[in-house]
Amino acid sequence: MKDIIVSMENISKSFPGVKALDNVKFELCSGEVMALLGENGAGKSTLMKILSGVYTRDGGRLEIFGKEYGDLTPKQAQEAGVAIIHQELNMCKHLSVAENMFLGRELSGRFALDNAGMEAKAREVLDDLKIDIDPRQTVGDLPVSKQQMVEIAKALSINARILIMDEPTSALTAREIEDLFRIIHKLKDDGCGIVYISHRLEELQHIVDRVTIMRDGQYITSMDFAGTPMDQIITHMVGREIKEKFPRVECEKGKKVFEVKNLNAGRMVRDINFSVYEGEIVGFAGLMGAGRTETTRAIFGADPKESGEIYVDGKEVKIHCPMDAIRNGVVLAPEDRKKDGLCTKLSIRHNLALPNLDMLCNKLGAVSSKKESELCGKAVKNLKIKTPNVEIDSGNLSGGNQQKVVVGKWLARDSRVVIFDEPTRGIDVGAKVEIYNLMNELKQQGIAVMFVSSEMPEVMGIADRIVVMCDGRITGEVMARETTQSEILTLATSFEDKNINSR
């Protein structure tokens, strides 16, 4: 039997108005990958932040490598061999790879920092992991996937024996995920204990040994992954059986609500043409870098467009900025909800009210508290936002509930076109179904729904029609029920010939 390297018992933690953890237990053994699963708000990240010293616990017992610890600081956790790679990467973008890896524990010579020494040691760790990155490169110039590899290398450079990965594949391509899994297997073989938090349940079969499941801040169960049906894991996570992973609602196709003609915006949005009708959901598929997000931003006016026409209910609308889009009934739930969709330091109430002040204010410019409360109450009820009250800062909500707040503020406006960019990224299986149901409700109301997703089963399961993009252009359009993943992938890799001979 493998050695237990982490033992947590009766762990409790409360925040104002919320009991995040209630007598939770958790164990991790050397040389194993433990999947920590649960819905958004289950307490997974809070538990791991206690283990890594970010939060102090209110009660309970914690042992690391057989030694009992009181209140841990991040430095003490690091010295005990614990490293955490957060979902939002914690890098100094203006510094080099080596400088990031040795931040806070720099090597120095007699008169200055030993940059050559740090670069040599960084290269050693990167080479050991077979990661092809130059230690002298500026981290901000690297893609997110490479930055994540640097975080892993940094953790190993401090001799971490307990590695916590929070949603490590949320921004990675299929090839990059393969590289990450290769590194995880190597770390596991070296005796490192890995806690793996992910909502992509299909990934678990490739790396996971055991699972621990949490729900509503409480420990539910632990089990070996092999031999456990996925339906059983999901039922434990959500506390109920999810009968349909991708609920689809059939509607009669109505009139054309939304049309984009000859849209151009830089290299990644070239001659885009498509329409969305009443009673349908149009999904946008493609590989990372295909230009899907850039297309949504150009439509919404977040990025300038060079040319193109946009029509809502047959009438051309001029969109030069997001406010133009909002006034004309076109709204966007952006890919990066924390950066572009929410004011995380403001309450749920203020986030829901901000884009709707024109509806909430009287002629003198004063906000009607009654209208504001009605708007917030309706959003919380209809979208099932999990919160004790609307005065909680939106930054304290789980990812799925943050997404609901982003959507809720737009639904109050009776918008005609709702664009979702990666609406289920980083949220759990139960919350995903709620987002799908919301999209279906909009579809039934005759609202034009378009959404971007990197998850091919999701696009095929929820969309009625699929527009496929590659290299900044539309390469095909297929009906979801009549296509295959192979056909979509072929269209998603239909790159233009860059070496066309000049006449």
The 8 nearest C-alpha neighbors of each residue, nearest first, counted from 0:
[[1, 2, 3, 28, 29, 30, 31, 4],
 [0, 2, 28, 29, 3, 30, 31, 4],
 [1, 3, 28, 29, 4, 0, 64, 27],
 [4, 2, 28, 5, 27, 29, 1, 26],
 [3, 5, 64, 28, 63, 27, 2, 29],
 [6, 4, 63, 27, 26, 62, 3, 64],
 [5, 7, 26, 62, 61, 25, 63, 8],
 [6, 8, 61, 25, 24, 60, 26, 62],
 [7, 9, 24, 60, 10, 59, 23, 6],
 [22, 10, 8, 59, 23, 24, 11, 60],
 [9, 11, 59, 22, 23, 8, 58, 24],
 [12, 10, 20, 21, 58, 22, 57, 56],
 [11, 13, 20, 57, 56, 19, 18, 21],
 [14, 12, 18, 19, 17, 15, 20, 11],
 [13, 15, 17, 16, 18, 19, 12, 395],
 [16, 14, 17, 13, 18, 391, 19, 387],
 [15, 17, 14, 387, 18, 13, 391, 388],
 [16, 18, 14, 15, 13, 19, 387, 386],
 [19, 17, 13, 20, 14, 12, 21, 16],
 [18, 20, 216, 13, 12, 42, 17, 14],
 [21, 19, 216, 11, 12, 18, 42, 217],
 [20, 22, 11, 217, 23, 216, 10, 19],
 [9, 23, 21, 10, 11, 20, 24, 217],
 [22, 24, 10, 9, 218, 217, 21, 8],
 [25, 23, 8, 7, 9, 218, 10, 22],
 [24, 26, 7, 6, 8, 23, 27, 211],
 [27, 25, 6, 5, 7, 28, 3, 24],
 [26, 28, 5, 3, 4, 192, 33, 6],
 [29, 27, 3, 4, 2, 31, 1, 192],
 [28, 30, 192, 190, 31, 191, 2, 4],
 [31, 29, 190, 187, 191, 192, 188, 28],
 [32, 30, 192, 29, 187, 28, 208, 33],
 [31, 33, 193, 207, 208, 194, 192, 34],
 [32, 34, 194, 209, 210, 195, 207, 208],
 [33, 35, 210, 195, 196, 194, 36, 211],
 [36, 34, 211, 196, 210, 195, 212, 33],
 [37, 35, 212, 34, 211, 213, 196, 236],
 [36, 38, 236, 213, 41, 212, 214, 39],
 [37, 39, 427, 41, 40, 236, 237, 429],
 [38, 40, 397, 41, 427, 399, 426, 398],
 [39, 41, 397, 42, 38, 215, 396, 216],
 [40, 42, 215, 214, 216, 38, 39, 37],
 [43, 41, 216, 45, 40, 19, 44, 20],
 [44, 42, 46, 45, 41, 47, 35, 37],
 [43, 45, 47, 46, 42, 48, 165, 196],
 [46, 44, 48, 42, 47, 43, 49, 19],
 [47, 45, 49, 43, 44, 48, 42, 50],
 [46, 48, 50, 44, 49, 45, 51, 43],
 [47, 49, 53, 51, 45, 50, 46, 54],
 [50, 48, 54, 52, 46, 47, 51, 55],
 [49, 51, 47, 48, 52, 46, 76, 81],
 [50, 52, 48, 76, 49, 53, 73, 81],
 [53, 51, 73, 72, 71, 49, 54, 50],
 [52, 54, 48, 51, 73, 49, 72, 55],
 [55, 53, 49, 52, 48, 56, 45, 51],
 [54, 56, 70, 49, 52, 57, 71, 53],
 [57, 55, 12, 58, 11, 49, 54, 10],
 [58, 56, 12, 11, 55, 13, 59, 10],
 [57, 59, 11, 56, 10, 9, 60, 12],
 [60, 58, 10, 9, 8, 11, 61, 57],
 [59, 61, 8, 7, 9, 10, 62, 58],
 [62, 60, 7, 68, 67, 6, 8, 63],
 [61, 63, 67, 6, 66, 65, 5, 68],
 [64, 62, 5, 65, 66, 4, 67, 6],
 [63, 65, 4, 66, 5, 62, 3, 79],
 [64, 66, 63, 62, 67, 4, 5, 3],
 [67, 65, 62, 63, 64, 68, 61, 79],
 [68, 66, 62, 61, 65, 63, 69, 60],
 [69, 67, 61, 62, 66, 70, 71, 63],
 [68, 70, 71, 67, 61, 60, 55, 56],
 [69, 71, 55, 68, 72, 56, 52, 54],
 [72, 70, 52, 75, 69, 76, 73, 55],
 [71, 73, 52, 75, 74, 76, 53, 70],
 [74, 72, 52, 76, 75, 53, 51, 77],
 [73, 75, 77, 72, 76, 78, 52, 71],
 [76, 74, 78, 72, 77, 73, 71, 79],
 [77, 75, 79, 73, 51, 81, 78, 74],
 [76, 78, 81, 74, 80, 79, 75, 82],
 [77, 79, 75, 80, 76, 74, 81, 157],
 [80, 78, 76, 77, 81, 75, 63, 159],
 [79, 81, 159, 160, 77, 78, 161, 76],
 [82, 80, 161, 77, 76, 159, 79, 51],
 [81, 83, 162, 154, 159, 77, 163, 161],
 [84, 82, 163, 162, 85, 164, 51, 81],
 [83, 85, 164, 163, 165, 150, 86, 82],
 [86, 84, 87, 165, 88, 83, 164, 89],
 [85, 87, 165, 166, 88, 167, 84, 164],
 [88, 86, 85, 89, 84, 165, 166, 90],
 [89, 87, 85, 86, 90, 84, 147, 146],
 [88, 90, 87, 91, 85, 84, 150, 86],
 [89, 91, 92, 88, 99, 138, 146, 150],
 [92, 90, 93, 94, 99, 89, 138, 139],
 [91, 93, 139, 138, 94, 90, 137, 95],
 [94, 92, 91, 139, 137, 138, 95, 140],
 [95, 93, 137, 92, 91, 98, 138, 99],
 [94, 96, 137, 98, 136, 135, 97, 138],
 [95, 97, 134, 99, 98, 138, 136, 135],
 [96, 98, 134, 100, 118, 99, 95, 121],
 [99, 97, 95, 101, 100, 96, 102, 94],
 [100, 98, 102, 96, 97, 101, 95, 94],
 [99, 101, 153, 97, 98, 102, 96, 121],
 [102, 100, 105, 98, 104, 99, 103, 97],
 [103, 101, 99, 104, 98, 100, 105, 97],
 [104, 102, 105, 101, 99, 100, 98, 106],
 [105, 103, 101, 102, 106, 100, 107, 157],
 [104, 106, 101, 103, 102, 107, 112, 117],
 [107, 105, 113, 112, 117, 104, 108, 116],
 [108, 106, 112, 113, 111, 105, 109, 110],
 [107, 109, 113, 111, 110, 112, 106, 114],
 [108, 110, 111, 107, 112, 113, 106, 114],
 [109, 111, 108, 112, 107, 113, 106, 114],
 [112, 110, 108, 107, 109, 113, 114, 106],
 [111, 113, 107, 114, 108, 106, 105, 110],
 [112, 114, 107, 108, 116, 106, 115, 117],
 [115, 113, 117, 116, 112, 118, 106, 107],
 [114, 116, 118, 113, 117, 119, 120, 112],
 [117, 115, 119, 113, 114, 118, 120, 106],
 [118, 116, 114, 120, 119, 115, 121, 97],
 [117, 119, 121, 115, 97, 116, 120, 134],
 [118, 120, 122, 116, 117, 121, 115, 123],
 [121, 119, 123, 117, 122, 118, 116, 124],
 [122, 120, 118, 124, 123, 119, 97, 117],
 [121, 123, 125, 119, 120, 124, 126, 118],
 [124, 122, 120, 126, 121, 125, 127, 119],
 [123, 125, 127, 121, 126, 122, 152, 128],
 [126, 124, 122, 130, 128, 127, 123, 129],
 [127, 125, 129, 123, 128, 124, 122, 130],
 [128, 126, 124, 125, 129, 123, 130, 122],
 [127, 129, 125, 126, 130, 182, 124, 152],
 [130, 128, 126, 127, 125, 131, 182, 124],
 [131, 129, 125, 128, 132, 126, 148, 127],
 [130, 132, 129, 133, 125, 126, 128, 145],
 [133, 131, 130, 134, 125, 136, 145, 122],
 [132, 134, 135, 136, 131, 122, 96, 125],
 [135, 133, 96, 97, 136, 118, 122, 121],
 [136, 134, 133, 95, 96, 97, 137, 118],
 [137, 135, 95, 133, 134, 96, 138, 140],
 [136, 138, 95, 139, 94, 140, 96, 93],
 [137, 139, 92, 140, 141, 95, 96, 136],
 [138, 140, 92, 141, 137, 93, 94, 91],
 [141, 139, 138, 137, 142, 136, 92, 93],
 [140, 142, 138, 139, 145, 146, 143, 137],
 [143, 141, 144, 145, 146, 140, 139, 138],
 [142, 144, 146, 145, 147, 141, 170, 171],
 [145, 143, 147, 142, 146, 171, 148, 175],
 [144, 146, 148, 147, 142, 143, 141, 149],
 [147, 145, 143, 149, 148, 144, 141, 142],
 [146, 148, 150, 144, 145, 149, 143, 151],
 [147, 149, 145, 151, 150, 146, 152, 144],
 [148, 150, 152, 146, 147, 151, 153, 145],
 [151, 149, 153, 147, 148, 152, 154, 146],
 [152, 150, 148, 154, 153, 149, 155, 147],
 [151, 153, 149, 155, 154, 150, 156, 148],
 [152, 154, 100, 150, 156, 151, 155, 149],
 [155, 153, 151, 152, 156, 157, 159, 82],
 [154, 156, 158, 152, 159, 157, 153, 151],
 [155, 157, 153, 158, 154, 152, 124, 100],
 [156, 158, 155, 159, 154, 153, 77, 80],
 [159, 157, 155, 156, 160, 80, 154, 78],
 [158, 160, 80, 155, 81, 157, 161, 154],
 [161, 159, 191, 80, 192, 158, 162, 81],
 [162, 160, 81, 192, 159, 193, 80, 191],
 [161, 163, 193, 82, 83, 81, 194, 192],
 [164, 162, 83, 194, 193, 84, 82, 195],
 [165, 163, 195, 84, 167, 196, 194, 83],
 [164, 166, 196, 86, 85, 167, 84, 195],
 [167, 165, 197, 86, 196, 168, 169, 164],
 [168, 166, 165, 164, 169, 86, 197, 147],
 [169, 167, 171, 170, 166, 176, 197, 172],
 [168, 170, 166, 167, 171, 425, 424, 86],
 [171, 169, 168, 144, 172, 143, 167, 424],
 [172, 170, 168, 175, 144, 169, 176, 173],
 [171, 173, 175, 174, 176, 287, 170, 286],
 [172, 174, 176, 175, 177, 171, 178, 168],
 [175, 173, 177, 176, 172, 178, 171, 179],
 [174, 176, 178, 172, 177, 173, 171, 179],
 [175, 177, 179, 173, 178, 174, 171, 172],
 [176, 178, 180, 174, 175, 179, 181, 173],
 [179, 177, 175, 181, 176, 180, 182, 174],
 [178, 180, 176, 182, 181, 177, 183, 175],
 [181, 179, 183, 177, 182, 178, 176, 184],
 [180, 182, 178, 184, 179, 183, 177, 185],
 [181, 183, 185, 179, 180, 184, 186, 178],
 [184, 182, 180, 186, 185, 181, 187, 179],
 [185, 183, 187, 181, 182, 186, 188, 180],
 [184, 186, 182, 188, 187, 183, 189, 181],
 [187, 185, 189, 183, 191, 188, 184, 182],
 [186, 188, 30, 184, 191, 190, 189, 185],
 [189, 187, 185, 190, 186, 184, 30, 191],
 [188, 190, 186, 187, 191, 185, 30, 184],
 [191, 189, 30, 187, 29, 188, 192, 186],
 [190, 192, 160, 30, 187, 186, 29, 189],
 [193, 191, 29, 161, 30, 31, 28, 160],
 [194, 192, 32, 162, 163, 161, 33, 195],
 [195, 193, 163, 33, 34, 32, 164, 162],
 [194, 196, 34, 164, 33, 35, 193, 163],
 [197, 195, 165, 35, 166, 34, 164, 36],
 [198, 196, 166, 199, 195, 165, 200, 36],
 [197, 199, 427, 200, 426, 425, 428, 196],
 [200, 198, 197, 201, 202, 203, 427, 425],
 [199, 201, 202, 203, 198, 197, 229, 204],
 [200, 202, 199, 203, 204, 205, 198, 229],
 [203, 201, 200, 204, 199, 205, 206, 197],
 [202, 204, 207, 205, 200, 201, 206, 34],
 [203, 205, 202, 206, 207, 201, 224, 225],
 [204, 206, 203, 202, 207, 180, 201, 208],
 [205, 207, 203, 204, 32, 180, 208, 184],
 [206, 208, 32, 203, 209, 33, 204, 34],
 [209, 207, 32, 224, 33, 31, 223, 206],
 [210, 208, 223, 224, 33, 222, 207, 34],
 [209, 211, 34, 33, 222, 221, 35, 224],
 [210, 212, 221, 35, 220, 36, 34, 222],
 [211, 213, 36, 220, 219, 37, 35, 236],
 [214, 212, 218, 37, 219, 217, 41, 36],
 [213, 215, 41, 217, 216, 37, 236, 219],
 [214, 216, 41, 217, 40, 213, 42, 19],
 [217, 215, 20, 42, 41, 19, 214, 21],
 [218, 216, 21, 214, 213, 23, 215, 20],
 [217, 219, 213, 23, 220, 24, 212, 214],
 [218, 220, 213, 212, 217, 214, 235, 221],
 [221, 219, 212, 211, 218, 222, 213, 235],
 [222, 220, 211, 210, 212, 209, 223, 219],
 [223, 221, 210, 209, 224, 211, 220, 227],
 [224, 222, 209, 225, 208, 210, 227, 221],
 [223, 225, 209, 227, 208, 210, 222, 226],
 [226, 224, 223, 227, 208, 209, 204, 228],
 [225, 227, 224, 228, 223, 229, 222, 204],
 [226, 228, 224, 225, 229, 231, 223, 232],
 [229, 227, 231, 230, 226, 232, 225, 224],
 [230, 228, 232, 231, 233, 227, 200, 234],
 [229, 231, 233, 228, 232, 234, 240, 241],
 [230, 232, 234, 229, 228, 233, 235, 227],
 [233, 231, 229, 235, 230, 234, 236, 228],
 [234, 232, 236, 230, 235, 231, 229, 237],
 [233, 235, 240, 231, 239, 236, 238, 237],
 [234, 236, 232, 238, 233, 237, 231, 212],
 [237, 235, 37, 233, 234, 238, 214, 212],
 [236, 238, 239, 234, 235, 429, 233, 38],
 [239, 237, 235, 234, 236, 240, 214, 233],
 [240, 238, 234, 237, 241, 235, 236, 233],
 [239, 241, 234, 242, 238, 233, 237, 230],
 [242, 240, 243, 239, 244, 234, 233, 429],
 [241, 243, 240, 244, 246, 245, 239, 230],
 [244, 242, 245, 246, 241, 432, 247, 240],
 [243, 245, 246, 242, 241, 432, 428, 460],
 [244, 246, 460, 243, 461, 247, 432, 457],
 [247, 245, 243, 244, 248, 435, 436, 461],
 [246, 248, 461, 245, 249, 439, 460, 436],
 [249, 247, 439, 250, 246, 443, 442, 440],
 [248, 250, 247, 251, 278, 279, 443, 439],
 [251, 249, 278, 252, 248, 443, 279, 442],
 [250, 252, 278, 253, 249, 277, 279, 443],
 [253, 251, 278, 277, 250, 279, 276, 254],
 [252, 254, 277, 276, 278, 251, 255, 445],
 [255, 253, 276, 277, 256, 252, 312, 278],
 [254, 256, 276, 257, 275, 277, 312, 253],
 [257, 255, 312, 276, 311, 275, 447, 277],
 [256, 258, 311, 275, 274, 310, 255, 312],
 [257, 259, 274, 310, 309, 273, 275, 260],
 [258, 260, 309, 272, 273, 308, 274, 310],
 [261, 259, 272, 308, 307, 262, 271, 309],
 [260, 262, 270, 307, 271, 272, 263, 308],
 [263, 261, 307, 271, 270, 260, 306, 269],
 [262, 264, 269, 268, 306, 270, 305, 304],
 [265, 263, 304, 268, 305, 297, 303, 269],
 [264, 266, 267, 268, 263, 269, 305, 304],
 [265, 267, 268, 471, 269, 264, 263, 470],
 [266, 268, 471, 290, 265, 269, 470, 293],
 [269, 267, 471, 264, 263, 266, 294, 265],
 [270, 268, 263, 472, 471, 271, 267, 262],
 [269, 271, 261, 262, 263, 272, 472, 268],
 [270, 272, 262, 261, 269, 472, 260, 473],
 [273, 271, 260, 259, 261, 270, 262, 274],
 [272, 274, 259, 258, 271, 260, 275, 466],
 [273, 275, 258, 257, 259, 276, 255, 272],
 [276, 274, 257, 447, 256, 255, 258, 281],
 [277, 275, 255, 256, 254, 279, 253, 447],
 [278, 276, 253, 445, 254, 252, 279, 447],
 [277, 279, 252, 442, 250, 445, 251, 443],
 [280, 278, 277, 463, 442, 276, 281, 252],
 [279, 281, 462, 448, 463, 449, 282, 442],
 [280, 282, 449, 464, 462, 465, 463, 448],
 [283, 281, 465, 450, 462, 449, 458, 451],
 [282, 284, 451, 466, 467, 465, 450, 452],
 [285, 283, 467, 452, 466, 468, 282, 451],
 [286, 284, 491, 468, 467, 289, 469, 287],
 [285, 287, 289, 288, 491, 453, 469, 284],
 [286, 288, 289, 285, 172, 453, 290, 171],
 [287, 289, 290, 286, 470, 291, 469, 471],
 [290, 288, 469, 470, 471, 286, 287, 468],
 [291, 289, 471, 267, 293, 288, 292, 268],
 [290, 292, 294, 293, 289, 295, 451, 283],
 [293, 291, 295, 294, 290, 296, 420, 451],
 [292, 294, 296, 290, 291, 295, 297, 268],
 [295, 293, 291, 297, 292, 296, 268, 290],
 [294, 296, 292, 298, 297, 293, 299, 291],
 [295, 297, 301, 299, 293, 294, 298, 302],
 [296, 298, 302, 300, 294, 299, 295, 304],
 [297, 299, 295, 296, 300, 294, 318, 309],
 [300, 298, 296, 321, 297, 324, 301, 295],
 [301, 299, 320, 321, 297, 319, 302, 298],
 [300, 302, 296, 299, 321, 320, 297, 303],
 [303, 301, 297, 300, 296, 304, 299, 320],
 [304, 302, 297, 300, 264, 305, 301, 319],
 [305, 303, 264, 306, 297, 263, 302, 262],
 [304, 306, 264, 263, 303, 307, 265, 262],
 [307, 305, 263, 262, 304, 261, 308, 264],
 [306, 308, 262, 261, 260, 263, 309, 305],
 [307, 309, 260, 259, 262, 261, 310, 315],
 [310, 308, 259, 315, 316, 258, 260, 307],
 [309, 311, 315, 258, 314, 313, 257, 316],
 [310, 312, 257, 314, 313, 256, 315, 258],
 [313, 311, 256, 314, 257, 310, 255, 254],
 [312, 314, 311, 310, 315, 256, 255, 257],
 [315, 313, 310, 311, 312, 316, 309, 257],
 [314, 316, 310, 309, 311, 313, 317, 308],
 [317, 315, 310, 309, 318, 314, 311, 327],
 [316, 318, 319, 315, 323, 309, 308, 324],
 [319, 317, 323, 324, 320, 300, 316, 299],
 [320, 318, 300, 323, 317, 303, 321, 324],
 [319, 321, 300, 323, 322, 318, 301, 324],
 [322, 320, 300, 324, 323, 299, 301, 325],
 [321, 323, 325, 324, 320, 326, 300, 318],
 [324, 322, 318, 326, 321, 320, 325, 327],
 [323, 325, 329, 321, 327, 322, 326, 318],
 [324, 326, 322, 328, 329, 327, 323, 330],
 [327, 325, 323, 324, 328, 322, 329, 321],
 [328, 326, 324, 325, 329, 323, 316, 311],
 [327, 329, 414, 415, 325, 326, 416, 324],
 [328, 330, 416, 324, 325, 327, 417, 414],
 [331, 329, 417, 325, 418, 416, 328, 324],
 [330, 332, 418, 333, 419, 417, 299, 329],
 [331, 333, 419, 420, 406, 418, 405, 340],
 [334, 332, 420, 335, 331, 336, 340, 339],
 [333, 335, 420, 421, 336, 332, 422, 292],
 [336, 334, 338, 333, 337, 339, 340, 420],
 [335, 337, 340, 339, 338, 333, 334, 341],
 [338, 336, 341, 335, 340, 339, 343, 342],
 [337, 339, 335, 336, 340, 341, 342, 343],
 [340, 338, 336, 335, 337, 341, 333, 334],
 [339, 341, 336, 337, 405, 333, 338, 332],
 [342, 340, 337, 343, 336, 339, 405, 350],
 [341, 343, 345, 344, 350, 340, 393, 337],
 [342, 344, 394, 393, 345, 341, 392, 337],
 [345, 343, 342, 392, 394, 393, 346, 341],
 [344, 346, 392, 343, 342, 349, 393, 350],
 [347, 345, 392, 390, 391, 348, 349, 393],
 [346, 348, 389, 350, 393, 349, 390, 392],
 [349, 347, 389, 346, 351, 350, 390, 375],
 [348, 350, 352, 346, 351, 347, 353, 345],
 [351, 349, 347, 352, 353, 348, 346, 342],
 [350, 352, 408, 348, 349, 353, 347, 375],
 [351, 353, 349, 355, 350, 354, 356, 348],
 [352, 354, 355, 350, 356, 349, 351, 408],
 [355, 353, 352, 356, 408, 351, 350, 409],
 [354, 356, 352, 353, 357, 358, 359, 412],
 [357, 355, 359, 358, 353, 360, 354, 352],
 [356, 358, 355, 359, 360, 354, 361, 364],
 [359, 357, 356, 355, 360, 361, 412, 370],
 [358, 360, 356, 366, 367, 357, 370, 371],
 [361, 359, 366, 365, 364, 356, 357, 367],
 [360, 362, 364, 363, 365, 366, 359, 367],
 [363, 361, 364, 360, 365, 357, 366, 359],
 [362, 364, 361, 365, 360, 366, 367, 359],
 [363, 365, 360, 361, 362, 366, 357, 356],
 [364, 366, 360, 361, 363, 367, 362, 359],
 [367, 365, 360, 359, 368, 364, 361, 356],
 [366, 368, 370, 369, 359, 360, 371, 365],
 [369, 367, 371, 370, 372, 366, 359, 373],
 [368, 370, 372, 367, 371, 373, 374, 366],
 [371, 369, 373, 367, 372, 368, 359, 374],
 [370, 372, 368, 374, 369, 373, 367, 375],
 [373, 371, 375, 369, 374, 370, 376, 368],
 [374, 372, 370, 376, 371, 375, 377, 369],
 [373, 375, 371, 377, 372, 376, 370, 378],
 [376, 374, 372, 378, 377, 373, 348, 379],
 [375, 377, 373, 379, 378, 374, 372, 380],
 [376, 378, 380, 374, 375, 379, 381, 373],
 [379, 377, 375, 381, 407, 380, 376, 382],
 [380, 378, 384, 376, 383, 382, 377, 381],
 [381, 379, 383, 377, 378, 382, 376, 384],
 [382, 380, 378, 383, 379, 377, 384, 376],
 [381, 383, 384, 379, 380, 378, 403, 407],
 [384, 382, 380, 379, 381, 385, 378, 403],
 [383, 385, 379, 400, 382, 386, 403, 380],
 [386, 384, 383, 400, 387, 379, 396, 40],
 [385, 387, 388, 384, 389, 391, 396, 17],
 [386, 388, 16, 385, 17, 389, 391, 390],
 [389, 387, 386, 390, 391, 16, 347, 385],
 [388, 390, 347, 348, 391, 346, 386, 387],
 [389, 391, 346, 388, 347, 348, 392, 349],
 [392, 390, 346, 389, 347, 393, 388, 395],
 [393, 391, 346, 345, 394, 395, 344, 347],
 [392, 394, 343, 347, 395, 346, 396, 391],
 [393, 395, 343, 392, 396, 344, 401, 345],
 [396, 394, 393, 392, 397, 391, 343, 401],
 [397, 395, 393, 394, 401, 400, 398, 40],
 [396, 398, 40, 39, 400, 399, 401, 395],
 [397, 399, 401, 400, 426, 39, 402, 425],
 [400, 398, 426, 402, 401, 397, 430, 39],
 [399, 401, 403, 402, 397, 398, 384, 396],
 [402, 400, 398, 404, 403, 399, 396, 397],
 [403, 401, 405, 399, 400, 404, 398, 406],
 [402, 404, 400, 406, 401, 405, 407, 382],
 [403, 405, 407, 401, 406, 402, 408, 400],
 [406, 404, 402, 403, 407, 408, 340, 332],
 [405, 407, 403, 404, 409, 408, 332, 402],
 [408, 406, 404, 410, 409, 378, 405, 403],
 [407, 409, 351, 406, 410, 411, 405, 404],
 [410, 408, 411, 407, 406, 412, 330, 414],
 [409, 411, 407, 412, 413, 408, 414, 406],
 [410, 412, 409, 413, 408, 407, 374, 355],
 [413, 411, 410, 414, 409, 355, 408, 328],
 [414, 412, 410, 411, 415, 328, 409, 446],
 [413, 415, 328, 412, 416, 329, 410, 417],
 [416, 414, 328, 446, 447, 329, 413, 417],
 [417, 415, 447, 329, 414, 446, 328, 448],
 [416, 418, 448, 330, 331, 329, 447, 419],
 [419, 417, 331, 449, 450, 448, 330, 332],
 [418, 420, 450, 332, 422, 331, 451, 421],
 [419, 421, 451, 334, 333, 422, 450, 332],
 [420, 422, 452, 334, 451, 424, 423, 419],
 [423, 421, 420, 419, 424, 334, 402, 332],
 [424, 422, 426, 421, 431, 425, 434, 399],
 [425, 423, 421, 426, 422, 169, 334, 452],
 [424, 426, 423, 198, 398, 169, 166, 427],
 [427, 425, 399, 423, 424, 398, 39, 198],
 [426, 428, 38, 198, 430, 429, 39, 431],
 [427, 429, 431, 430, 432, 198, 426, 38],
 [430, 428, 431, 432, 427, 237, 433, 38],
 [431, 429, 433, 427, 432, 428, 399, 434],
 [432, 430, 428, 434, 433, 429, 423, 427],
 [431, 433, 435, 429, 430, 434, 436, 428],
 [432, 434, 430, 436, 431, 435, 437, 429],
 [435, 433, 437, 431, 436, 432, 438, 430],
 [436, 434, 432, 438, 437, 433, 431, 439],
 [437, 435, 439, 433, 434, 438, 432, 440],
 [436, 438, 434, 440, 435, 439, 433, 441],
 [439, 437, 435, 441, 436, 440, 442, 434],
 [438, 440, 442, 436, 437, 441, 248, 443],
 [441, 439, 437, 443, 442, 438, 436, 444],
 [442, 440, 444, 438, 446, 443, 439, 437],
 [441, 443, 439, 278, 445, 440, 444, 446],
 [444, 442, 440, 441, 445, 278, 439, 250],
 [443, 445, 441, 442, 446, 440, 278, 277],
 [446, 444, 277, 442, 443, 278, 447, 441],
 [445, 447, 415, 441, 442, 444, 416, 277],
 [446, 448, 416, 275, 277, 256, 276, 415],
 [449, 447, 280, 417, 418, 416, 446, 281],
 [450, 448, 281, 418, 282, 280, 419, 417],
 [449, 451, 419, 282, 418, 420, 283, 281],
 [450, 452, 283, 420, 421, 282, 419, 284],
 [451, 453, 421, 454, 284, 458, 450, 283],
 [452, 454, 455, 284, 285, 286, 451, 421],
 [455, 453, 457, 452, 456, 458, 284, 421],
 [454, 456, 458, 457, 453, 459, 484, 284],
 [457, 455, 459, 458, 454, 460, 484, 461],
 [458, 456, 460, 454, 455, 459, 461, 245],
 [459, 457, 455, 462, 460, 456, 461, 282],
 [458, 460, 456, 479, 457, 461, 462, 455],
 [459, 461, 457, 245, 458, 456, 462, 247],
 [462, 460, 458, 459, 247, 457, 245, 463],
 [463, 461, 280, 282, 281, 458, 464, 459],
 [464, 462, 479, 280, 279, 281, 478, 461],
 [463, 465, 478, 281, 479, 462, 477, 282],
 [466, 464, 282, 477, 476, 281, 283, 478],
 [465, 467, 476, 283, 475, 282, 284, 468],
 [468, 466, 284, 475, 285, 473, 283, 474],
 [469, 467, 473, 285, 472, 474, 289, 491],
 [468, 470, 289, 491, 471, 472, 285, 492],
 [469, 471, 289, 472, 494, 290, 267, 468],
 [472, 470, 267, 290, 268, 289, 469, 269],
 [473, 471, 269, 468, 469, 470, 474, 268],
 [472, 474, 468, 467, 475, 271, 469, 466],
 [475, 473, 468, 490, 467, 472, 469, 493],
 [474, 476, 467, 473, 466, 490, 477, 468],
 [475, 477, 466, 465, 467, 478, 464, 474],
 [478, 476, 465, 464, 479, 482, 466, 475],
 [477, 479, 464, 481, 480, 465, 463, 482],
 [478, 480, 459, 464, 463, 481, 482, 465],
 [481, 479, 478, 482, 459, 463, 460, 464],
 [480, 482, 478, 479, 483, 477, 459, 464],
 [483, 481, 479, 480, 478, 477, 486, 484],
 [484, 482, 486, 485, 487, 481, 479, 459],
 [483, 485, 487, 486, 488, 482, 455, 456],
 [484, 486, 488, 483, 487, 489, 482, 490],
 [487, 485, 489, 483, 488, 484, 490, 482],
 [486, 488, 484, 490, 489, 485, 491, 483],
 [489, 487, 491, 485, 490, 486, 484, 492],
 [490, 488, 486, 492, 487, 491, 485, 493],
 [489, 491, 487, 493, 488, 492, 474, 475],
 [492, 490, 488, 285, 469, 489, 493, 468],
 [493, 491, 489, 490, 494, 469, 488, 286],
 [494, 492, 490, 491, 469, 489, 495, 474],
 [493, 495, 492, 470, 469, 496, 491, 497],
 [496, 494, 497, 493, 470, 469, 498, 499],
 [495, 497, 498, 499, 494, 493, 500, 470],
 [496, 498, 499, 495, 494, 500, 470, 501],
 [499, 497, 496, 500, 495, 501, 494, 502],
 [498, 500, 497, 496, 501, 502, 495, 494],
 [501, 499, 498, 502, 497, 496, 495, 494],
 [500, 502, 499, 498, 497, 496, 495, 494],
 [501, 500, 499, 498, 497, 496, 495, 494]]
